[in-house]
Amino acid sequence: MDRQMETGLLRLTAQIVENTIEALTLTKYMSPSQREAATREATEIVLLTMHNTVRLLDQEEDKPTAFECHK
């Protein structure tokens, strides 16, 4: 993976994380149980996004995955 692709992947990952966190601000209009479920799902989205980004970056260099995410 070349430097430009790496940079693009990291920017995309950052944007996904930022959008997910921003969406959580809307949970103030939800019931407590809905808020808890939305927060759990958002956390999973962020962790899986980070996990997959690191896997893609590490895959090129045949290194062990630096960040593991388990459900």
Backbone atoms as SQL, in Angstrom:
CREATE TABLE atoms (id INTEGER PRIMARY KEY, chain TEXT, resi INTEGER, resn TEXT, atom TEXT, x REAL, y REAL, z REAL);
INSERT INTO atoms VALUES
  (1, 'A', 1, 'MET', 'N', 0.858, -1.166, 0.000),
  (2, 'A', 1, 'MET', 'CA', 0.000, 0.000, 0.000),
  (3, 'A', 1, 'MET', 'C', 0.909, 1.236, 0.000),
  (4, 'A', 2, 'ASP', 'N', 0.681, 2.127, -0.938),
  (5, 'A', 2, 'ASP', 'CA', 1.534, 3.313, -1.009),
  (6, 'A', 2, 'ASP', 'C', 1.089, 4.360, 0.020),
  (7, 'A', 3, 'ARG', 'N', 1.915, 5.352, 0.177),
  (8, 'A', 3, 'ARG', 'CA', 1.702, 6.378, 1.211),
  (9, 'A', 3, 'ARG', 'C', 0.375, 7.116, 1.019),
  (10, 'A', 4, 'GLN', 'N', 0.013, 7.400, -0.235),
  (11, 'A', 4, 'GLN', 'CA', -1.226, 8.122, -0.512),
  (12, 'A', 4, 'GLN', 'C', -2.448, 7.284, -0.114),
  (13, 'A', 5, 'MET', 'N', -2.399, 5.984, -0.389),
  (14, 'A', 5, 'MET', 'CA', -3.498, 5.104, 0.004),
  (15, 'A', 5, 'MET', 'C', -3.584, 4.991, 1.520),
  (16, 'A', 6, 'GLU', 'N', -2.429, 4.899, 2.173),
  (17, 'A', 6, 'GLU', 'CA', -2.397, 4.850, 3.632),
  (18, 'A', 6, 'GLU', 'C', -3.035, 6.085, 4.231),
  (19, 'A', 7, 'THR', 'N', -2.647, 7.233, 3.724),
  (20, 'A', 7, 'THR', 'CA', -3.184, 8.500, 4.216),
  (21, 'A', 7, 'THR', 'C', -4.692, 8.558, 4.002),
  (22, 'A', 8, 'GLY', 'N', -5.153, 8.132, 2.829),
  (23, 'A', 8, 'GLY', 'CA', -6.582, 8.120, 2.542),
  (24, 'A', 8, 'GLY', 'C', -7.341, 7.192, 3.467),
  (25, 'A', 9, 'LEU', 'N', -6.778, 6.019, 3.728),
  (26, 'A', 9, 'LEU', 'CA', -7.408, 5.057, 4.630),
  (27, 'A', 9, 'LEU', 'C', -7.505, 5.620, 6.042),
  (28, 'A', 10, 'LEU', 'N', -6.443, 6.259, 6.505),
  (29, 'A', 10, 'LEU', 'CA', -6.459, 6.836, 7.847),
  (30, 'A', 10, 'LEU', 'C', -7.453, 7.990, 7.936),
  (31, 'A', 11, 'ARG', 'N', -7.548, 8.788, 6.888),
  (32, 'A', 11, 'ARG', 'CA', -8.524, 9.886, 6.883),
  (33, 'A', 11, 'ARG', 'C', -9.956, 9.352, 6.894),
  (34, 'A', 12, 'LEU', 'N', -10.195, 8.308, 6.104),
  (35, 'A', 12, 'LEU', 'CA', -11.517, 7.697, 6.075),
  (36, 'A', 12, 'LEU', 'C', -11.873, 7.125, 7.443),
  (37, 'A', 13, 'THR', 'N', -10.931, 6.454, 8.059),
  (38, 'A', 13, 'THR', 'CA', -11.154, 5.904, 9.394),
  (39, 'A', 13, 'THR', 'C', -11.470, 7.013, 10.393),
  (40, 'A', 14, 'ALA', 'N', -10.709, 8.075, 10.353),
  (41, 'A', 14, 'ALA', 'CA', -10.944, 9.207, 11.254),
  (42, 'A', 14, 'ALA', 'C', -12.325, 9.804, 11.023),
  (43, 'A', 15, 'GLN', 'N', -12.739, 9.903, 9.770),
  (44, 'A', 15, 'GLN', 'CA', -14.054, 10.462, 9.452),
  (45, 'A', 15, 'GLN', 'C', -15.177, 9.569, 9.967),
  (46, 'A', 16, 'ILE', 'N', -15.021, 8.256, 9.832),
  (47, 'A', 16, 'ILE', 'CA', -16.032, 7.318, 10.341),
  (48, 'A', 16, 'ILE', 'C', -16.145, 7.454, 11.856),
  (49, 'A', 17, 'VAL', 'N', -15.010, 7.492, 12.533),
  (50, 'A', 17, 'VAL', 'CA', -15.010, 7.630, 13.987),
  (51, 'A', 17, 'VAL', 'C', -15.650, 8.966, 14.384),
  (52, 'A', 18, 'GLU', 'N', -15.266, 10.040, 13.729),
  (53, 'A', 18, 'GLU', 'CA', -15.812, 11.364, 14.041),
  (54, 'A', 18, 'GLU', 'C', -17.327, 11.400, 13.823),
  (55, 'A', 19, 'ASN', 'N', -17.797, 10.852, 12.709),
  (56, 'A', 19, 'ASN', 'CA', -19.232, 10.840, 12.426),
  (57, 'A', 19, 'ASN', 'C', -20.003, 10.001, 13.435),
  (58, 'A', 20, 'THR', 'N', -19.415, 8.894, 13.843),
  (59, 'A', 20, 'THR', 'CA', -20.069, 8.026, 14.825),
  (60, 'A', 20, 'THR', 'C', -20.190, 8.736, 16.164),
  (61, 'A', 21, 'ILE', 'N', -19.131, 9.392, 16.576),
  (62, 'A', 21, 'ILE', 'CA', -19.162, 10.132, 17.840),
  (63, 'A', 21, 'ILE', 'C', -20.161, 11.284, 17.763),
  (64, 'A', 22, 'GLU', 'N', -20.174, 11.976, 16.638),
  (65, 'A', 22, 'GLU', 'CA', -21.121, 13.076, 16.455),
  (66, 'A', 22, 'GLU', 'C', -22.566, 12.565, 16.521),
  (67, 'A', 23, 'ALA', 'N', -22.811, 11.405, 15.929),
  (68, 'A', 23, 'ALA', 'CA', -24.154, 10.826, 15.965),
  (69, 'A', 23, 'ALA', 'C', -24.587, 10.515, 17.396),
  (70, 'A', 24, 'LEU', 'N', -23.634, 10.198, 18.255),
  (71, 'A', 24, 'LEU', 'CA', -23.967, 9.898, 19.647),
  (72, 'A', 24, 'LEU', 'C', -24.535, 11.119, 20.383),
  (73, 'A', 25, 'THR', 'N', -24.257, 12.307, 19.888),
  (74, 'A', 25, 'THR', 'CA', -24.826, 13.497, 20.539),
  (75, 'A', 25, 'THR', 'C', -26.348, 13.505, 20.411),
  (76, 'A', 26, 'LEU', 'N', -26.882, 12.810, 19.431),
  (77, 'A', 26, 'LEU', 'CA', -28.333, 12.742, 19.260),
  (78, 'A', 26, 'LEU', 'C', -28.994, 11.801, 20.249),
  (79, 'A', 27, 'THR', 'N', -28.196, 11.020, 20.965),
  (80, 'A', 27, 'THR', 'CA', -28.784, 10.065, 21.914),
  (81, 'A', 27, 'THR', 'C', -29.447, 10.764, 23.091),
  (82, 'A', 28, 'LYS', 'N', -29.201, 12.053, 23.274),
  (83, 'A', 28, 'LYS', 'CA', -29.847, 12.769, 24.383),
  (84, 'A', 28, 'LYS', 'C', -31.361, 12.805, 24.208),
  (85, 'A', 29, 'TYR', 'N', -31.842, 12.554, 22.993),
  (86, 'A', 29, 'TYR', 'CA', -33.275, 12.538, 22.732),
  (87, 'A', 29, 'TYR', 'C', -33.880, 11.139, 22.855),
  (88, 'A', 30, 'MET', 'N', -33.071, 10.170, 23.210),
  (89, 'A', 30, 'MET', 'CA', -33.522, 8.781, 23.308),
  (90, 'A', 30, 'MET', 'C', -33.815, 8.395, 24.746),
  (91, 'A', 31, 'SER', 'N', -34.555, 7.312, 24.876),
  (92, 'A', 31, 'SER', 'CA', -34.775, 6.753, 26.210),
  (93, 'A', 31, 'SER', 'C', -33.456, 6.137, 26.685),
  (94, 'A', 32, 'PRO', 'N', -33.321, 5.925, 27.994),
  (95, 'A', 32, 'PRO', 'CA', -32.069, 5.341, 28.506),
  (96, 'A', 32, 'PRO', 'C', -31.707, 3.998, 27.852),
  (97, 'A', 33, 'SER', 'N', -32.673, 3.141, 27.612),
  (98, 'A', 33, 'SER', 'CA', -32.345, 1.838, 27.014),
  (99, 'A', 33, 'SER', 'C', -31.922, 2.006, 25.552),
  (100, 'A', 34, 'GLN', 'N', -32.568, 2.909, 24.822),
  (101, 'A', 34, 'GLN', 'CA', -32.169, 3.183, 23.446),
  (102, 'A', 34, 'GLN', 'C', -30.775, 3.802, 23.397),
  (103, 'A', 35, 'ARG', 'N', -30.500, 4.694, 24.349),
  (104, 'A', 35, 'ARG', 'CA', -29.193, 5.348, 24.429),
  (105, 'A', 35, 'ARG', 'C', -28.102, 4.319, 24.677),
  (106, 'A', 36, 'GLU', 'N', -28.381, 3.392, 25.584),
  (107, 'A', 36, 'GLU', 'CA', -27.389, 2.344, 25.888),
  (108, 'A', 36, 'GLU', 'C', -27.120, 1.475, 24.663),
  (109, 'A', 37, 'ALA', 'N', -28.163, 1.082, 23.947),
  (110, 'A', 37, 'ALA', 'CA', -27.993, 0.252, 22.750),
  (111, 'A', 37, 'ALA', 'C', -27.237, 1.019, 21.667),
  (112, 'A', 38, 'ALA', 'N', -27.568, 2.291, 21.472),
  (113, 'A', 38, 'ALA', 'CA', -26.887, 3.106, 20.453),
  (114, 'A', 38, 'ALA', 'C', -25.415, 3.284, 20.802),
  (115, 'A', 39, 'THR', 'N', -25.128, 3.489, 22.067),
  (116, 'A', 39, 'THR', 'CA', -23.740, 3.658, 22.503),
  (117, 'A', 39, 'THR', 'C', -22.954, 2.373, 22.294),
  (118, 'A', 40, 'ARG', 'N', -23.573, 1.251, 22.605),
  (119, 'A', 40, 'ARG', 'CA', -22.916, -0.047, 22.412),
  (120, 'A', 40, 'ARG', 'C', -22.625, -0.285, 20.930),
  (121, 'A', 41, 'GLU', 'N', -23.599, -0.004, 20.080),
  (122, 'A', 41, 'GLU', 'CA', -23.413, -0.186, 18.635),
  (123, 'A', 41, 'GLU', 'C', -22.353, 0.769, 18.085),
  (124, 'A', 42, 'ALA', 'N', -22.360, 2.000, 18.557),
  (125, 'A', 42, 'ALA', 'CA', -21.368, 2.981, 18.096),
  (126, 'A', 42, 'ALA', 'C', -19.964, 2.558, 18.512),
  (127, 'A', 43, 'THR', 'N', -19.837, 2.049, 19.718),
  (128, 'A', 43, 'THR', 'CA', -18.536, 1.571, 20.195),
  (129, 'A', 43, 'THR', 'C', -18.052, 0.422, 19.317),
  (130, 'A', 44, 'GLU', 'N', -18.960, -0.467, 18.969),
  (131, 'A', 44, 'GLU', 'CA', -18.594, -1.602, 18.114),
  (132, 'A', 44, 'GLU', 'C', -18.154, -1.112, 16.725),
  (133, 'A', 45, 'ILE', 'N', -18.853, -0.142, 16.181),
  (134, 'A', 45, 'ILE', 'CA', -18.494, 0.413, 14.871),
  (135, 'A', 45, 'ILE', 'C', -17.087, 1.002, 14.915),
  (136, 'A', 46, 'VAL', 'N', -16.805, 1.790, 15.945),
  (137, 'A', 46, 'VAL', 'CA', -15.492, 2.428, 16.064),
  (138, 'A', 46, 'VAL', 'C', -14.394, 1.379, 16.219),
  (139, 'A', 47, 'LEU', 'N', -14.598, 0.406, 17.088),
  (140, 'A', 47, 'LEU', 'CA', -13.572, -0.625, 17.309),
  (141, 'A', 47, 'LEU', 'C', -13.336, -1.472, 16.063),
  (142, 'A', 48, 'LEU', 'N', -14.397, -1.856, 15.382),
  (143, 'A', 48, 'LEU', 'CA', -14.231, -2.654, 14.168),
  (144, 'A', 48, 'LEU', 'C', -13.569, -1.847, 13.052),
  (145, 'A', 49, 'THR', 'N', -13.903, -0.573, 12.966),
  (146, 'A', 49, 'THR', 'CA', -13.267, 0.288, 11.965),
  (147, 'A', 49, 'THR', 'C', -11.770, 0.386, 12.230),
  (148, 'A', 50, 'MET', 'N', -11.406, 0.628, 13.490),
  (149, 'A', 50, 'MET', 'CA', -9.992, 0.719, 13.851),
  (150, 'A', 50, 'MET', 'C', -9.298, -0.616, 13.601),
  (151, 'A', 51, 'HIS', 'N', -9.938, -1.692, 13.987),
  (152, 'A', 51, 'HIS', 'CA', -9.368, -3.033, 13.804),
  (153, 'A', 51, 'HIS', 'C', -9.087, -3.309, 12.325),
  (154, 'A', 52, 'ASN', 'N', -10.077, -3.048, 11.478),
  (155, 'A', 52, 'ASN', 'CA', -9.913, -3.322, 10.048),
  (156, 'A', 52, 'ASN', 'C', -8.880, -2.411, 9.402),
  (157, 'A', 53, 'THR', 'N', -8.802, -1.184, 9.852),
  (158, 'A', 53, 'THR', 'CA', -7.789, -0.263, 9.328),
  (159, 'A', 53, 'THR', 'C', -6.389, -0.772, 9.658),
  (160, 'A', 54, 'VAL', 'N', -6.186, -1.151, 10.892),
  (161, 'A', 54, 'VAL', 'CA', -4.875, -1.651, 11.308),
  (162, 'A', 54, 'VAL', 'C', -4.541, -2.945, 10.572),
  (163, 'A', 55, 'ARG', 'N', -5.515, -3.813, 10.392),
  (164, 'A', 55, 'ARG', 'CA', -5.270, -5.054, 9.646),
  (165, 'A', 55, 'ARG', 'C', -4.833, -4.761, 8.220),
  (166, 'A', 56, 'LEU', 'N', -5.492, -3.812, 7.569),
  (167, 'A', 56, 'LEU', 'CA', -5.107, -3.449, 6.202),
  (168, 'A', 56, 'LEU', 'C', -3.700, -2.869, 6.160),
  (169, 'A', 57, 'LEU', 'N', -3.373, -2.030, 7.116),
  (170, 'A', 57, 'LEU', 'CA', -2.041, -1.427, 7.149),
  (171, 'A', 57, 'LEU', 'C', -0.972, -2.475, 7.455),
  (172, 'A', 58, 'ASP', 'N', -1.255, -3.384, 8.376),
  (173, 'A', 58, 'ASP', 'CA', -0.292, -4.416, 8.763),
  (174, 'A', 58, 'ASP', 'C', -0.156, -5.507, 7.703),
  (175, 'A', 59, 'GLN', 'N', -1.209, -5.745, 6.958),
  (176, 'A', 59, 'GLN', 'CA', -1.220, -6.808, 5.958),
  (177, 'A', 59, 'GLN', 'C', -0.107, -6.627, 4.929),
  (178, 'A', 60, 'GLU', 'N', 0.116, -5.404, 4.555),
  (179, 'A', 60, 'GLU', 'CA', 1.123, -5.088, 3.542),
  (180, 'A', 60, 'GLU', 'C', 2.518, -5.492, 4.003),
  (181, 'A', 61, 'GLU', 'N', 2.775, -5.335, 5.274),
  (182, 'A', 61, 'GLU', 'CA', 4.128, -5.541, 5.787),
  (183, 'A', 61, 'GLU', 'C', 4.327, -6.906, 6.437),
  (184, 'A', 62, 'ASP', 'N', 3.335, -7.776, 6.343),
  (185, 'A', 62, 'ASP', 'CA', 3.399, -9.109, 6.944),
  (186, 'A', 62, 'ASP', 'C', 3.770, -9.067, 8.420),
  (187, 'A', 63, 'LYS', 'N', 3.190, -8.127, 9.123),
  (188, 'A', 63, 'LYS', 'CA', 3.402, -8.029, 10.563),
  (189, 'A', 63, 'LYS', 'C', 2.186, -8.632, 11.268),
  (190, 'A', 64, 'PRO', 'N', 2.350, -9.024, 12.510),
  (191, 'A', 64, 'PRO', 'CA', 1.159, -9.449, 13.260),
  (192, 'A', 64, 'PRO', 'C', 0.245, -8.240, 13.467),
  (193, 'A', 65, 'THR', 'N', -1.039, -8.498, 13.554),
  (194, 'A', 65, 'THR', 'CA', -1.988, -7.400, 13.746),
  (195, 'A', 65, 'THR', 'C', -1.736, -6.732, 15.091),
  (196, 'A', 66, 'ALA', 'N', -1.620, -5.406, 15.055),
  (197, 'A', 66, 'ALA', 'CA', -1.259, -4.647, 16.247),
  (198, 'A', 66, 'ALA', 'C', -2.460, -4.399, 17.152),
  (199, 'A', 67, 'PHE', 'N', -3.657, -4.472, 16.630),
  (200, 'A', 67, 'PHE', 'CA', -4.843, -4.142, 17.395),
  (201, 'A', 67, 'PHE', 'C', -5.878, -5.226, 17.167),
  (202, 'A', 68, 'GLU', 'N', -6.275, -5.905, 18.201),
  (203, 'A', 68, 'GLU', 'CA', -7.264, -6.970, 18.068),
  (204, 'A', 68, 'GLU', 'C', -8.572, -6.535, 18.721),
  (205, 'A', 69, 'CYS', 'N', -9.659, -6.862, 18.088),
  (206, 'A', 69, 'CYS', 'CA', -10.994, -6.531, 18.607),
  (207, 'A', 69, 'CYS', 'C', -11.776, -7.819, 18.732),
  (208, 'A', 70, 'HIS', 'N', -12.295, -8.087, 19.912),
  (209, 'A', 70, 'HIS', 'CA', -13.072, -9.303, 20.144),
  (210, 'A', 70, 'HIS', 'C', -14.450, -8.929, 20.606),
  (211, 'A', 71, 'LYS', 'N', -15.440, -9.625, 20.061),
  (212, 'A', 71, 'LYS', 'CA', -16.823, -9.410, 20.492),
  (213, 'A', 71, 'LYS', 'C', -17.088, -10.155, 21.769);
